[in-house]
Amino acid sequence: MSEFKSPNFRNEDGSAAPDIVGVTTFTSPYYFVPPSGTTAERPSGDGLAPGMLRFNTDIGRLEVWRNDHWATILGEQSASIGGRGIFFGGEQPGIYYNTMEYVTISTTGNAQDFGDLSGTKASGASCASTTRGVFGGGGNPQENTIEYVTISTLGNATDFGDLTRTTSIAAAFSSSTRGIWSGGYNTNTIDYITIASTGNAQDFGDRTVTNFYNAGFSSQTRGITGGGETPTQSDVIDYVTIASTGNAVDFGNLLAARSRLGACSNSVRGLFVGGSSPSEDNVIQYLTISTTGNTLDFGDLTTNRRNNMGNFTNPTRAVLGSGLSGPTNIDFVNIATTGNSQDFGEISFARWSVAGESNTHGGL
């Protein structure tokens, strides 16, 4: 092993230990303190090598460089590791709801009451950090409001700020620090917020197309959006680098032009779910986020669904919520494989245009 030195090694009593050369093993109770910093301070660019280690002070976890992104090393099995997913709002013909419900992603079962949005809303979009879920746009019928909840607790949503425009049926995605709304009704605008703060959204850039009923997901570095209608349906997929600002770049294409679809991801693979092409369907398709190219077939939902059903993930499982013609059923799939979805449980009553997000999605 090459030379290894660090002033951060400590003796058992906490005093500074001598520099260590040619170390091959570490023996308890000794420890070392790795470099640390915020998410914004993550090293980037040339000089990074796979296996580099740091401690992220924003999320309280170790991270390792995996050749193209910083991956979180999950520690103790807290409630968030299994993941909590939240369904936001929804509608039936002429009726809008302020309902929020949740499930634990690693289990199966019916959704339970979480609290209420500030008003009756549908067709908004949501994103999340490990602690906060944020819902923006949508409304009854359209708003520019943003509100948030603390995912680990139950309760009503709190005002966050405003989007740069009044919109609905947009896509949203996030990293651990930044939330982004992309597109929406008659706009190609992309907005962003800092999730840990409150305040109004700022301009990020523009999508490659102007459409609505598109859907989005993210890794820790990239945000992906796909599909939509203007009212002509689109098969376009584009992407942005979340930590920067600027216009979206072409990624590839869906299997077919499709709108009113859902989407979710872990840090490696993203799923586009259901939608209309133009008739309602049950198709699940996937892509690898770090590459570019067209989607591939994953499998089928248990029923045909469309209209932005709530979807969310933990690192291994995607939960696919109810949509129009989906009655109340919730499905799940294992993201790393392919195949048809299985029954998870039910939401409390049938509705569609529901947003969904979790504290363990692919952008964290």
MARTI-162190 format. One record per residue (C-alpha): residue in three letters; y, z, x. Coordinates in steps of 0.1 Angstrom, whole numbers, padded with zeros to 4 digits, always signed. Example, Ala and Ser with C-alpha at 12.3 -4.5 7.8 and 13.67 -1.06 7.14 Angstrom:
<pts>
ALA-0045+0078+0123;SER-0011+0071+0137;
</pts>
This chain:
<pts>
MET+0000+0000+0000;SER+0035-0008+0013;GLU+0060+0019+0021;PHE+0071+0040-0009;LYS+0101+0063-0007;SER+0122+0082-0033;PRO+0145+0112-0032;ASN+0135+0119-0067;PHE+0101+0134-0059;ARG+0100+0171-0065;ASN+0078+0200-0053;GLU+0061+0222-0078;ASP+0090+0247-0077;GLY+0115+0219-0084;SER+0130+0216-0049;ALA+0133+0182-0033;ALA+0101+0170-0017;PRO+0101+0149+0015;ASP+0100+0111+0014;ILE+0065+0098+0010;VAL+0051+0070+0030;GLY+0019+0051+0023;VAL+0012+0070-0009;THR-0021+0059-0027;THR-0025+0087-0052;PHE-0003+0112-0071;THR-0018+0147-0078;SER-0006+0170-0106;PRO+0015+0191-0109;TYR+0039+0169-0088;TYR+0060+0142-0106;PHE+0086+0116-0099;VAL+0117+0106-0118;PRO+0120+0069-0122;PRO+0153+0050-0124;SER+0170+0055-0158;GLY+0197+0040-0180;THR+0206+0027-0214;THR+0193-0005-0230;ALA+0225-0023-0221;GLU+0219-0013-0184;ARG+0185-0029-0182;PRO+0183-0050-0150;SER+0181-0088-0156;GLY+0182-0120-0136;ASP+0166-0128-0102;GLY+0147-0102-0083;LEU+0127-0086-0111;ALA+0089-0084-0106;PRO+0062-0076-0132;GLY+0054-0039-0132;MET+0089-0026-0125;LEU+0094+0007-0143;ARG+0124+0025-0157;PHE+0133+0051-0183;ASN+0154+0040-0213;THR+0177+0068-0222;ASP+0186+0052-0256;ILE+0151+0054-0269;GLY+0137+0082-0247;ARG+0108+0061-0234;LEU+0095+0044-0203;GLU+0098+0006-0200;VAL+0079-0019-0178;TRP+0091-0054-0169;ARG+0065-0079-0182;ASN+0078-0111-0164;ASP+0101-0121-0193;HIS+0112-0089-0211;TRP+0113-0051-0208;ALA+0084-0037-0229;THR+0084-0001-0242;ILE+0055+0021-0231;LEU+0046+0041-0262;GLY+0041+0078-0255;GLU+0030+0106-0278;GLN+0016+0096-0312;SER+0047+0105-0333;ALA+0051+0094-0369;SER+0071+0064-0357;ILE+0042+0050-0336;GLY+0022+0041-0368;GLY+0055+0029-0381;ARG+0074+0034-0414;GLY+0084+0003-0433;ILE+0111+0003-0460;PHE+0115-0021-0489;PHE+0152-0026-0499;GLY+0164-0036-0534;GLY+0151-0065-0554;GLU+0154-0082-0588;GLN+0137-0094-0619;PRO+0154-0121-0642;GLY+0189-0108-0649;ILE+0181-0073-0635;TYR+0190-0060-0600;TYR+0177-0028-0585;ASN+0189-0001-0560;THR+0154+0010-0552;MET+0141+0018-0517;GLU+0104+0025-0512;TYR+0084+0030-0480;VAL+0048+0029-0466;THR+0032+0040-0434;ILE+0022+0007-0417;SER-0010+0020-0399;THR-0025+0032-0432;THR-0030+0015-0466;GLY-0018+0027-0500;ASN+0010+0023-0525;ALA+0047+0025-0517;GLN+0066+0057-0523;ASP+0102+0064-0533;PHE+0126+0066-0503;GLY+0160+0068-0520;ASP+0187+0045-0534;LEU+0210+0018-0521;SER+0247+0023-0530;GLY+0244-0002-0558;THR+0219-0026-0575;LYS+0212-0053-0549;ALA+0189-0082-0542;SER+0187-0110-0516;GLY+0202-0090-0488;ALA+0187-0088-0453;SER+0177-0059-0432;CYS+0171-0049-0395;ALA+0163-0017-0377;SER+0163+0004-0345;THR+0137+0031-0340;THR+0158+0055-0360;ARG+0180+0035-0384;GLY+0173+0009-0411;VAL+0203-0013-0419;PHE+0208-0035-0450;GLY+0236-0060-0454;GLY+0248-0087-0477;GLY+0230-0096-0510;GLY+0243-0076-0539;ASN+0248-0085-0575;PRO+0252-0113-0568;GLN+0269-0113-0534;GLU+0286-0088-0511;ASN+0297-0083-0475;THR+0287-0046-0474;ILE+0264-0031-0448;GLU+0247+0003-0453;TYR+0221+0023-0434;VAL+0194+0050-0437;THR+0176+0072-0412;ILE+0141+0059-0413;SER+0123+0092-0405;THR+0139+0110-0435;LEU+0142+0103-0472;GLY+0175+0098-0489;ASN+0202+0074-0502;ALA+0219+0048-0480;THR+0253+0055-0463;ASP+0281+0030-0458;PHE+0281+0013-0424;GLY+0308-0014-0426;ASP+0312-0050-0436;LEU+0298-0084-0426;THR+0324-0110-0415;ARG+0317-0129-0448;THR+0304-0124-0483;THR+0269-0138-0484;SER+0233-0134-0496;ILE+0198-0148-0488;ALA+0204-0147-0450;ALA+0180-0138-0422;ALA+0183-0106-0402;PHE+0166-0093-0370;SER+0174-0068-0342;SER+0167-0054-0308;SER+0168-0016-0303;THR+0206-0017-0301;ARG+0220-0048-0318;GLY+0214-0060-0354;ILE+0221-0097-0363;TRP+0226-0115-0396;SER+0220-0153-0394;GLY+0230-0179-0420;GLY+0231-0173-0457;TYR+0245-0189-0487;ASN+0266-0220-0477;THR+0272-0207-0441;ASN+0258-0212-0406;THR+0276-0180-0393;ILE+0258-0155-0372;ASP+0271-0119-0372;TYR+0262-0088-0351;ILE+0266-0050-0351;THR+0257-0022-0328;ILE+0231-0002-0349;ALA+0238+0032-0334;SER+0275+0031-0344;THR+0292+0022-0377;GLY+0319-0004-0383;ASN+0324-0041-0393;ALA+0303-0069-0379;GLN+0316-0093-0353;ASP+0311-0130-0349;PHE+0281-0140-0327;GLY+0280-0178-0330;ASP+0266-0204-0354;ARG+0231-0216-0365;THR+0220-0251-0357;VAL+0219-0258-0395;THR+0238-0246-0425;ASN+0213-0233-0451;PHE+0201-0202-0470;TYR+0168-0187-0480;ASN+0159-0188-0443;ALA+0140-0160-0426;GLY+0140-0143-0392;PHE+0123-0120-0367;SER+0127-0110-0331;SER+0113-0098-0298;GLN+0133-0075-0275;THR+0152-0104-0262;ARG+0151-0133-0287;GLY+0159-0137-0324;ILE+0142-0165-0343;THR+0152-0180-0377;GLY+0133-0207-0396;GLY+0133-0227-0429;GLY+0158-0226-0457;GLU+0175-0249-0481;THR+0209-0265-0487;PRO+0194-0273-0514;THR+0172-0297-0494;GLN+0145-0277-0477;SER+0144-0275-0439;ASP+0116-0271-0413;VAL+0141-0262-0385;ILE+0134-0231-0363;ASP+0162-0220-0339;TYR+0167-0190-0316;VAL+0194-0169-0299;THR+0194-0144-0270;ILE+0202-0111-0288;ALA+0221-0094-0259;SER+0245-0123-0256;THR+0267-0143-0280;GLY+0267-0180-0286;ASN+0253-0207-0309;ALA+0216-0209-0317;VAL+0193-0233-0299;ASP+0165-0255-0313;PHE+0131-0238-0310;GLY+0108-0262-0330;ASN+0096-0268-0365;LEU+0076-0252-0393;LEU+0044-0268-0405;ALA+0064-0283-0433;ALA+0099-0280-0448;ARG+0100-0246-0465;SER+0125-0222-0480;ARG+0124-0187-0497;LEU+0099-0175-0471;GLY+0094-0141-0455;ALA+0091-0133-0418;CYS+0081-0105-0393;SER+0069-0100-0358;ASN+0057-0078-0330;SER+0071-0083-0295;VAL+0050-0114-0288;ARG+0041-0132-0320;GLY+0062-0140-0351;LEU+0049-0148-0386;PHE+0065-0169-0413;VAL+0050-0160-0447;GLY+0047-0178-0480;GLY+0077-0197-0494;SER+0082-0230-0513;SER+0075-0264-0500;PRO+0086-0273-0527;SER+0060-0255-0548;GLU+0052-0219-0541;ASP+0024-0214-0516;ASN+0003-0187-0497;VAL+0006-0201-0462;ILE+0010-0178-0432;GLN+0021-0195-0399;TYR+0029-0181-0365;LEU+0045-0189-0331;THR+0048-0172-0297;ILE+0084-0160-0294;SER+0089-0164-0256;THR+0080-0201-0258;THR+0094-0230-0278;GLY+0075-0253-0301;ASN+0061-0257-0336;THR+0043-0231-0357;LEU+0005-0230-0361;ASP-0016-0220-0391;PHE-0025-0183-0392;GLY-0042-0180-0426;ASP-0034-0173-0462;LEU-0019-0146-0484;THR-0039-0132-0512;THR-0015-0149-0537;ASN+0012-0175-0536;ARG+0046-0159-0530;ARG+0082-0168-0524;ASN+0118-0153-0525;ASN+0122-0132-0494;MET+0094-0107-0500;GLY+0098-0075-0478;ASN+0078-0078-0446;PHE+0076-0055-0415;THR+0054-0046-0386;ASN+0041-0022-0360;PRO+0028-0036-0327;THR-0006-0046-0342;ARG-0002-0049-0379;ALA+0021-0069-0403;VAL+0027-0057-0438;LEU+0036-0085-0462;GLY+0053-0074-0494;SER+0054-0087-0529;GLY+0074-0117-0539;LEU+0079-0139-0569;SER+0045-0146-0585;GLY+0031-0118-0563;PRO+0031-0092-0590;THR+0031-0058-0572;ASN+0005-0063-0545;ILE+0012-0057-0507;ASP-0010-0074-0481;PHE-0015-0069-0444;VAL-0028-0088-0414;ASN-0036-0080-0377;ILE-0009-0100-0358;ALA-0029-0107-0326;THR-0057-0125-0345;THR-0056-0152-0372;GLY-0071-0150-0407;ASN-0064-0144-0443;SER-0045-0113-0454;GLN-0061-0082-0470;ASP-0049-0059-0497;PHE-0027-0030-0486;GLY-0015-0014-0519;GLU+0013-0019-0544;ILE+0050-0015-0548;SER+0059+0006-0578;PHE+0070-0023-0600;ALA+0072-0061-0598;ARG+0103-0076-0582;TRP+0114-0102-0557;SER+0142-0109-0532;VAL+0133-0077-0515;ALA+0143-0070-0479;GLY+0120-0051-0455;GLU+0122-0035-0421;SER+0104-0010-0399;ASN+0110+0013-0369;THR+0083-0003-0349;HIS+0091-0041-0352;GLY+0089-0066-0324;GLY+0125-0062-0312;LEU+0121-0025-0302;
</pts>
